[in-house]
Structure formats: C-alpha cells, structure tokens
Amino acid sequence: MKGSFRQSMAWLHTWSGLIVGWVLFAIFVTGTASYYRPDISRWMRPEFTRVEPVEAAALGAATEHAVAYLGQHAAKARTWFVGLPQPDKPVLDLFWRTRPGERPGHVLLDPRTGTESTVRDTQGGDFLYRFHFELHMPPLWGRWVVGLCAMIMLVALISGIVTHKRIFADFFTFRRDKAPRRSWLDAHNVTGVLALPFHVMITYTGIVTLATFYMPWGVNTAYKGNAQTFFTEANWITTPRPPAKQAAALAPLGPIVERAVAARPEPLERLTIVNPGDANATVVAVFEEPHGLSHEHPQIAFDGVSGEILEIRDGGLKPAAKTFTVMTGLHEAHFAGTLLRLVFFLCGVMGCAMVATGVVLWSLARLPKPGERPFFGLRLVQALNVGSIAGLPAAIACFFIANRLLPVGLAGREDWEIRVFFGAWIVAALVPLVRPQRRAWCEGLAAVSVLCVAVVAADILTIPDHPLRLGGSDPLFVWFDGAMLLLAGLFAVAARKILRYEAPKRAAKPAAVPASPARQPARRPEPTHA
C-alpha cells in the first residue's frame, strides 16, 4: 500500500472485496432468502397445505407416537429431538444421532397415526439457510470460511467508508447514461450507502453469532473444555445430568407435554429427551422465543422417569449472554413482523447488488485498450462474475424446479435436489469461459429469467389444487409465483439492456481557432541587457 491513507484504504477496499466477493455474493443471496425460510420450506412441501393443524390438546398423543418410533429405530441414541407440529409444519420432526461419524437419523411422522409421513423428501428453505453459513461444506470448515469472508467484508465496509470523500452526495447520485464504469460505480455507491447501517449490522452480528466457535480459547480455559457448564451458567440451557447407567422406563410423555403447555403462553416448539431408558433421563420442553430482539427460548426440564419438574429457565440471562442473544436476534430477524421483514429483505437485496457491482467494477477498471488482448486474470474474473451473479440465481431456480419435477417417492430425493442445484451452478460457471463476455452476460441473465418462469409453470402444472387452477388452496403459492415472475422480469430487462447497450459517443473536440490580431495578447517586451 502506497500513497496517502485514503489511497491505501482504496487499495484495501478493492482487493479485499475481490478476493471474497463471489463467496460473499452467495452468502448474501442465500441469507436474504432465509428471511423467508419457513415460507420457502412450506412451498417446497405442498402436501402440508392439505394437512389439518394439530390442536394443542392432541400434542401429548402425538408425542407418544414419536417416542414409540424412536424407541424402535433409535434405541442406542443418547439424545432424541422431537419437533412438535406447528401451523406451518404440521408433522412430527424426529432427529437423532447414534454415534460420531455416522449419518444422523431424521424422519417426519404423521402426528395422528405415528406412521412415516408421505410428504416429499426435501430440505426446503433449510438448505439455503445452512448454505448461508456453512456453504454445504463440513460444518467446521464451512463456518470458518464464512467467518473469514465476513471479517474481510467488515474490513471492506470500513475501508469503503474511509475511501468515499462524497459519501452523502453519492447517496443521491446515479448516472445511468454515462460510461459503464461510471454507472456501475454509482450503483455500487448507492446500494452500499443506502443500506450501510444494515450492511455493518448484519456483517458484525453474523461474526458475533459464532464468536465462541471462532474464539473458544477463553471458554476452554475457564471451564477446562466443559462447554456445557459454560452454557448452563449463562442460562442458555438447563443443567445436564450424566447418565446413571441404570435402566429405567421413560415416563409417559403425554402428561409432561400437557403440564409444559399449561405452564407457558408461548407455543411448545420441541422436546429434547436426554439419556432415554436411563434412570437419569431428562425431558426438556423448549418453547418458541417470546416476541422481542433477544433470541432466547424458555425451557422446562422434567425428570424423564418420575415426570417431576427439575428446572425452569425463563430468561434471567447474564449481561454478556443477553447481549449475545440480542445480536443473534438482530441477525436472524425473528422478531420482525411482515413489514419489517420486507425491509430486511430489501436491504439484503441491496447487499447482493453492492457485492455484485463491486466485483464487476474491478473488471471494468482493467479492460484492455483497443488493440490489446485481455490477460488471463481478467478473463477469469469476468467468467466468475457471470457464473456467480447469474449462475447462483439460476441454480436456485433449478433447485425449485427439481422440487416439483423429481418423483415424490425417489430414494434420496433431497440429495438429488441439491445435486441439481450444484450441477446447474457448475454449468453456469463454465459456459462463460468459452463465450464472449457480453454474450455470456446476456445468455446468463436470460437463462435465469426463463428458469424463473419455468418454476411458476412447474408449480401450476404439478400442484392439483394450485390457486390459479381451482381458486383455492394456500395463497402462499400465488405470492411465491408472483415473486418468481417479478424476478424473471427483472433479469429479462437486464439481459435486454446489455444486448442493446451502446457506449455513449464522445463529442469531437473542436479544432483550435487561431486568435485574431485584435484579440492576440500583447507580447511582453524582451528584457534588454546592457
């Protein structure tokens, strides 16, 4: 870094943004979509719209079905997780892990009969949510990569603020008819400055939510590696009990569920059954978080054998833990209503645009002069730009199409949906390497537009009770299809603009006109020398 402090910050902003720009774009896109994760999951499981919600009085009987299934199929697991039926997901969601290294068990049950549910096998919006902070990598590696990119993003934001002399003027400046570099720079400035508080908040809180993962040394030193004691003292979890290694039958969970539901106004979200079949079995009832910024779940722990209440965790977090939960709540926006969630979503869209325009600017600033050939690095960056900015939306659209077109009973169906996602993304990233730059942009954006329309077509054709066919069913389908058509229109307009773009012609410089004798400046007399 050379020159003044501002020039050094400009250099840092340019290169830090480019190095992780494509990963940040994927993080922003999937994170922005995750604000509507429950809606995406419900759209990807249309069978839920035909299932009657489970009444609170029937939760006890549903839980007994879950325990019976787990006792038969997961008897060796140390912990059972039972997600109880919710209005947007009216099934029992069972999860267990037998031993490290083995694939965890996961199944959905009909809460009324206890049989395996017939809904299609899919990760739904959870895939985009987990991709947002794990990139579909092993959790250890994925979270480290995302955390490193988030830290570099924070550096890029701060250096960008220092670099801009006219940060407030840039808020109102967008010259769309100027040279491409000028227009892209204005778009980068507007999207960056308009939602700047959101960008700083979402980046910082994203790092903080995994702070104990990135910096575990303090907890490991103070608690000698016993993280459960740390979480217990912070009031995040109930006090764990070690197994007594004495067999004992699990108490009926119906009465436990009834007592838990009567004790709290919040809906009961899930049960965690630790050490099932042991004399020290514990049943922890976890409730939905109360409305507010803090992301904390009230919990009641019951003795799994006697059914007596062992502990109640109802707030009372320590200041540091409370600060952490507020940061998590800000990042995930669970507190947001319909309008505020839309504001978060639009700010996330501006974050996507800010990152996209930033990586495009790098290549525009290094375009070769007439007669020169582009160097390999520039050609690679240009291809990666198309593969990321157009390729990722195309992959998500293919993910949605696969959800509708793959056979419902296909073995490993959720894995096939993910394979389609990555397969489409790989194709979209490789094609720009062999196509002219401008043509690659047109084809990539046009392909996204067509795929978004294909999502709507597949939805209407494969869902018998789609509102546009029968006028009934869940209005979610109409809203989702409307959003996809809006995206199709935006990408189509972008493709058309690039196809018809003509660089503004520079006005020819007027020829120099010699000054008339009357207007010629008087010559200065030459100095005389003696």
C-alpha positions, 0 to 999 in steps of 0.5 A, a space after each residue: 500500500 502506497 500513497 496517502 491513507 485514503 489511497 491505501 484504504 482504496 487499495 484495501 477496499 478493492 482487493 479485499 472485496 475481490 478476493 471474497 466477493 463471489 463467496 460473499 455474493 452467495 452468502 448474501 443471496 442465500 441469507 436474504 432468502 432465509 428471511 423467508 425460510 419457513 415460507 420457502 420450506 412450506 412451498 417446497 412441501 405442498 402436501 402440508 397445505 392439505 394437512 389439518 393443524 394439530 390442536 394443542 390438546 392432541 400434542 401429548 398423543 402425538 408425542 407418544 407416537 414419536 417416542 414409540 418410533 424412536 424407541 424402535 429405530 433409535 434405541 442406542 441414541 443418547 439424545 432424541 429431538 422431537 419437533 412438535 407440529 406447528 401451523 406451518 409444519 404440521 408433522 412430527 420432526 424426529 432427529 437423532 444421532 447414534 454415534 460420531 461419524 455416522 449419518 444422523 437419523 431424521 424422519 417426519 411422522 404423521 402426528 395422528 397415526 405415528 406412521 412415516 409421513 408421505 410428504 416429499 423428501 426435501 430440505 426446503 428453505 433449510 438448505 439455503 439457510 445452512 448454505 448461508 453459513 456453512 456453504 454445504 461444506 463440513 460444518 467446521 470448515 464451512 463456518 470458518 470460511 464464512 467467518 473469514 469472508 465476513 471479517 474481510 467484508 467488515 474490513 471492506 465496509 470500513 475501508 469503503 467508508 474511509 475511501 468515499 470523500 462524497 459519501 452523502 452526495 453519492 447517496 443521491 447520485 446515479 448516472 445511468 447514461 454515462 460510461 459503464 464504469 461510471 454507472 456501475 460505480 454509482 450503483 455500487 455507491 448507492 446500494 452500499 450507502 443506502 443500506 450501510 447501517 444494515 450492511 455493518 449490522 448484519 456483517 458484525 452480528 453474523 461474526 458475533 453469532 459464532 464468536 465462541 466457535 471462532 474464539 473458544 480459547 477463553 471458554 476452554 480455559 475457564 471451564 477446562 473444555 466443559 462447554 456445557 457448564 459454560 452454557 448452563 451458567 449463562 442460562 442458555 440451557 438447563 443443567 445436564 445430568 450424566 447418565 446413571 447407567 441404570 435402566 429405567 422406563 421413560 415416563 409417559 410423555 403425554 402428561 409432561 407435554 400437557 403440564 409444559 403447555 399449561 405452564 407457558 403462553 408461548 407455543 411448545 416448539 420441541 422436546 429434547 429427551 436426554 439419556 432415554 431408558 436411563 434412570 437419569 433421563 431428562 425431558 426438556 420442553 423448549 418453547 418458541 422465543 417470546 416476541 422481542 430482539 433477544 433470541 432466547 427460548 424458555 425451557 422446562 426440564 422434567 425428570 424423564 422417569 418420575 415426570 417431576 419438574 427439575 428446572 425452569 429457565 425463563 430468561 434471567 440471562 447474564 449481561 454478556 449472554 443477553 447481549 449475545 442473544 440480542 445480536 443473534 436476534 438482530 441477525 436472524 430477524 425473528 422478531 420482525 413482523 411482515 413489514 419489517 421483514 420486507 425491509 430486511 429483505 430489501 436491504 439484503 437485496 441491496 447487499 447482493 447488488 453492492 457485492 455484485 457491482 463491486 466485483 464487476 467494477 474491478 473488471 471494468 477498471 482493467 479492460 484492455 485498450 483497443 488493440 490489446 488482448 485481455 490477460 488471463 486474470 481478467 478473463 477469469 474474473 469476468 467468467 466468475 462474475 457471470 457464473 456467480 451473479 447469474 449462475 447462483 440465481 439460476 441454480 436456485 431456480 433449478 433447485 425449485 424446479 427439481 422440487 416439483 419435477 423429481 418423483 415424490 417417492 425417489 430414494 434420496 430425493 433431497 440429495 438429488 435436489 441439491 445435486 441439481 442445484 450444484 450441477 446447474 451452478 457448475 454449468 453456469 460457471 463454465 459456459 462463460 469461459 468459452 463465450 464472449 463476455 457480453 454474450 455470456 452476460 446476456 445468455 446468463 441473465 436470460 437463462 435465469 429469467 426463463 428458469 424463473 418462469 419455468 418454476 411458476 409453470 412447474 408449480 401450476 402444472 404439478 400442484 392439483 389444487 394450485 390457486 390459479 387452477 381451482 381458486 383455492 388452496 394456500 395463497 402462499 403459492 400465488 405470492 411465491 409465483 408472483 415473486 418468481 415472475 417479478 424476478 424473471 422480469 427483472 433479469 429479462 430487462 437486464 439481459 435486454 439492456 446489455 444486448 442493446 447497450 451502446 457506449 455513449 459517443 464522445 463529442 469531437 473536440 473542436 479544432 483550435 481557432 487561431 486568435 485574431 490580431 485584435 484579440 492576440 495578447 500583447 507580447 511582453 517586451 524582451 528584457 534588454 541587457 546592457 
